[in-house]
Amino acid sequence: MAEHGFEFIFSKMRAGETVLIEYASVSSPEILLYVMERYCRQNDIPMIIDDIADTLPEFLTRLELIGLPIKGFGSIPVIKIGGHRESGEIVGRIDIEKYSLDFQYYNPVYEKVRPSKMAYNPVLGLHKLLLINSIKEYGGGVRLLRNISKYVGNKTRIAFYFINKSLVQSKFPEFLHLFEEMATSVMQWERSGSTYKLKVIKSANDDILEKIATIEFEDIKRI
């Protein structure tokens, strides 16, 4: 895989994409969200965050503890899907069960707040939704994928689904395989010591297929 910067990879993403970001439990995915937020701010790209079961507050707490500024997240529109802790500018709330059943509850909220230009839309904590569904109803994961698939090609956004691969691979392997197939791009986030890597293993754009972006923690502080 060839080395390229984060800006190169992000700049090659296409409106309407559904991007699956797979991370390990100990790889600090909040760092990638931080890098993405800085890229959007520097390039005047709107961002909307879908926060499932208080995953965004967890991310921001960890960022703050390692010394990275989180003030920029305070003005980002956030759609809360379950959970009670507030971070960012809350623009809508959806019951977690309704979200998993049918996106008819999500769509009006999204349409009300989406900007006039294409937005980056990180979706945080989808694996938590799977855990809830697995208890309540068999087949919930398939229904969820069907709902997500309806947004593939929606050119108002690029959706980035952050998934804890360690959990999903062990508990819901079929869901992971189907999501990888459905997604237009698949990326893997890794950490080794203070070095972080984003690998593109599937892409709608051959320019970034099998490319890697690498960053050191000290460089993240200077973004």
C-alpha positions as CSV (number, residue, x, y, z in Angstrom):
1,M,0.0,0.0,0.0
2,A,1.3,3.5,-0.9
3,E,1.6,6.3,1.6
4,H,-0.5,9.5,1.2
5,G,-1.8,12.1,3.5
6,F,-5.2,12.4,5.1
7,E,-6.1,15.4,3.1
8,F,-5.4,13.5,-0.2
9,I,-7.7,10.6,0.9
10,F,-10.5,12.9,2.2
11,S,-10.3,15.1,-1.0
12,K,-11.0,12.0,-3.2
13,M,-14.2,11.0,-1.4
14,R,-17.3,11.4,-3.5
15,A,-20.7,12.9,-2.6
16,G,-23.2,10.1,-1.9
17,E,-20.7,7.6,-0.5
18,T,-21.3,5.3,2.4
19,V,-17.9,4.7,4.1
20,L,-17.3,2.0,6.6
21,I,-14.5,2.8,9.1
22,E,-13.4,-0.3,11.0
23,Y,-11.4,0.1,14.2
24,A,-10.0,-2.0,17.0
25,S,-11.1,-1.5,20.5
26,V,-7.7,0.0,21.5
27,S,-7.0,2.1,18.4
28,S,-8.5,5.4,19.6
29,P,-11.0,6.1,16.8
30,E,-11.7,9.5,18.4
31,I,-8.3,10.6,16.9
32,L,-9.7,10.0,13.4
33,L,-12.8,12.0,14.2
34,Y,-10.6,14.8,15.4
35,V,-8.5,14.8,12.2
36,M,-11.7,14.7,10.1
37,E,-13.2,17.6,12.0
38,R,-10.0,19.7,11.5
39,Y,-10.0,18.8,7.7
40,C,-13.6,19.9,7.4
41,R,-13.0,23.2,9.3
42,Q,-10.0,24.0,7.2
43,N,-11.7,23.3,3.9
44,D,-15.1,24.8,4.7
45,I,-17.0,21.5,4.6
46,P,-20.1,21.2,6.8
47,M,-20.3,18.4,9.3
48,I,-23.3,16.7,10.9
49,I,-22.7,14.0,13.6
50,D,-25.1,11.1,14.3
51,D,-24.4,10.2,18.0
52,I,-25.7,6.8,18.9
53,A,-26.0,6.0,22.6
54,D,-23.6,8.8,23.8
55,T,-20.6,7.7,21.7
56,L,-19.7,11.3,20.9
57,P,-19.4,12.4,24.5
58,E,-17.2,9.4,25.1
59,F,-15.0,10.4,22.1
60,L,-14.7,14.0,23.3
61,T,-13.9,13.1,26.9
62,R,-11.0,10.9,25.7
63,L,-9.7,13.7,23.3
64,E,-9.8,16.2,26.1
65,L,-7.9,13.8,28.5
66,I,-5.0,13.4,25.9
67,G,-4.8,17.2,25.6
68,L,-6.5,17.9,22.3
69,P,-8.9,20.9,22.0
70,I,-12.6,20.0,21.6
71,K,-14.0,23.5,21.4
72,G,-14.6,23.1,17.6
73,F,-17.1,20.3,18.2
74,G,-19.4,22.6,20.2
75,S,-21.0,24.2,17.1
76,I,-21.4,21.0,15.1
77,P,-25.0,19.9,14.5
78,V,-25.6,16.6,16.3
79,I,-28.5,14.2,15.8
80,K,-28.9,12.2,19.1
81,I,-30.0,8.6,18.7
82,G,-30.7,7.4,22.2
83,G,-28.4,8.4,25.1
84,H,-28.7,11.3,27.5
85,R,-25.3,13.1,27.5
86,E,-25.2,16.2,25.4
87,S,-22.2,17.2,23.2
88,G,-22.2,19.6,20.2
89,E,-25.3,21.5,19.1
90,I,-28.2,19.1,19.5
91,V,-30.6,19.6,16.5
92,G,-32.8,16.5,16.9
93,R,-33.5,13.4,19.0
94,I,-34.6,10.0,17.8
95,D,-35.6,7.1,20.0
96,I,-33.0,4.3,19.5
97,E,-35.6,1.7,18.8
98,K,-37.4,3.8,16.2
99,Y,-34.0,4.5,14.5
100,S,-33.3,0.8,14.1
101,L,-36.8,0.0,12.9
102,D,-37.3,2.5,10.1
103,F,-35.4,5.6,8.9
104,Q,-38.7,7.4,8.4
105,Y,-38.1,8.8,11.9
106,Y,-34.5,9.9,11.0
107,N,-35.1,11.4,7.6
108,P,-37.2,14.4,8.7
109,V,-34.6,15.4,11.3
110,Y,-31.8,15.1,8.8
111,E,-33.6,17.0,6.1
112,K,-34.4,19.8,8.5
113,V,-30.7,20.4,9.4
114,R,-28.7,19.4,6.4
115,P,-26.8,22.3,4.9
116,S,-27.2,23.4,1.3
117,K,-23.7,22.0,0.4
118,M,-22.5,18.5,0.7
119,A,-21.6,17.5,4.3
120,Y,-19.4,15.0,6.1
121,N,-21.7,12.9,8.3
122,P,-19.8,10.7,10.9
123,V,-22.1,8.1,12.4
124,L,-20.7,7.0,15.8
125,G,-21.6,3.9,17.8
126,L,-23.5,1.8,15.3
127,H,-22.2,-1.4,17.0
128,K,-24.1,-0.4,20.2
129,L,-27.3,-0.4,18.3
130,L,-26.5,-4.0,17.1
131,L,-26.1,-5.1,20.8
132,I,-29.5,-3.6,21.7
133,N,-31.2,-5.2,18.7
134,S,-29.7,-8.6,19.3
135,I,-31.4,-8.8,22.6
136,K,-34.8,-7.5,21.4
137,E,-35.4,-9.0,17.9
138,Y,-33.7,-11.5,15.6
139,G,-32.9,-10.0,12.2
140,G,-32.5,-6.4,13.5
141,G,-29.1,-6.1,11.9
142,V,-30.4,-7.0,8.5
143,R,-33.2,-4.4,8.9
144,L,-30.6,-1.8,9.9
145,L,-28.5,-2.5,6.9
146,R,-31.5,-2.2,4.6
147,N,-32.3,1.2,6.1
148,I,-28.7,2.3,5.7
149,S,-28.6,1.1,2.1
150,K,-31.4,3.6,1.2
151,Y,-28.9,6.4,1.8
152,V,-26.2,5.1,-0.4
153,G,-25.9,7.6,-3.3
154,N,-27.5,10.5,-1.3
155,K,-25.4,13.3,-2.6
156,T,-26.1,15.6,0.2
157,R,-23.5,13.9,2.4
158,I,-20.7,11.5,2.7
159,A,-21.6,9.1,5.6
160,F,-18.7,7.7,7.7
161,Y,-19.9,4.7,9.8
162,F,-17.4,4.2,12.7
163,I,-17.6,0.5,13.6
164,N,-15.8,-1.4,16.4
165,K,-14.6,-4.3,14.3
166,S,-13.3,-6.2,17.4
167,L,-16.9,-6.5,18.7
168,V,-18.8,-6.8,15.4
169,Q,-16.4,-9.5,14.0
170,S,-16.9,-11.7,17.0
171,K,-20.6,-11.1,17.7
172,F,-22.1,-10.2,14.3
173,P,-19.7,-11.4,11.5
174,E,-22.5,-11.7,8.9
175,F,-23.5,-8.1,9.6
176,L,-19.9,-7.0,9.0
177,H,-19.5,-8.9,5.8
178,L,-22.8,-7.5,4.4
179,F,-21.9,-4.0,5.4
180,E,-18.5,-4.3,3.7
181,E,-20.2,-5.4,0.5
182,M,-22.8,-2.6,0.7
183,A,-20.4,0.2,1.5
184,T,-18.9,2.2,-1.3
185,S,-15.6,2.5,0.6
186,V,-14.1,0.5,3.5
187,M,-11.2,1.9,5.6
188,Q,-9.3,0.5,8.5
189,W,-8.1,2.6,11.4
190,E,-5.0,1.3,13.3
191,R,-2.7,2.5,16.1
192,S,0.9,1.3,16.8
193,G,2.4,3.2,19.8
194,S,1.9,6.9,19.0
195,T,1.5,6.3,15.2
196,Y,-2.0,6.2,13.7
197,K,-2.9,4.8,10.2
198,L,-5.9,4.9,8.0
199,K,-5.9,2.2,5.3
200,V,-8.2,2.3,2.3
201,I,-9.1,-1.3,1.4
202,K,-12.1,-0.6,-0.8
203,S,-13.0,2.6,-2.6
204,A,-15.3,4.1,-5.2
205,N,-12.3,6.1,-6.4
206,D,-9.3,4.1,-7.7
207,D,-7.0,7.1,-6.8
208,I,-7.1,6.2,-3.2
209,L,-7.6,2.4,-3.3
210,E,-4.9,0.7,-1.1
211,K,-3.6,4.0,0.0
212,I,-2.4,4.7,3.6
213,A,-2.5,7.9,5.6
214,T,-0.1,8.0,8.6
215,I,0.2,10.6,11.4
216,E,2.1,10.8,14.7
217,F,0.4,12.0,17.8
218,E,2.7,15.1,18.1
219,D,1.7,16.1,14.6
220,I,-2.0,15.8,15.5
221,K,-1.5,18.5,18.1
222,R,-0.3,20.9,15.3
223,I,-3.2,20.3,12.9
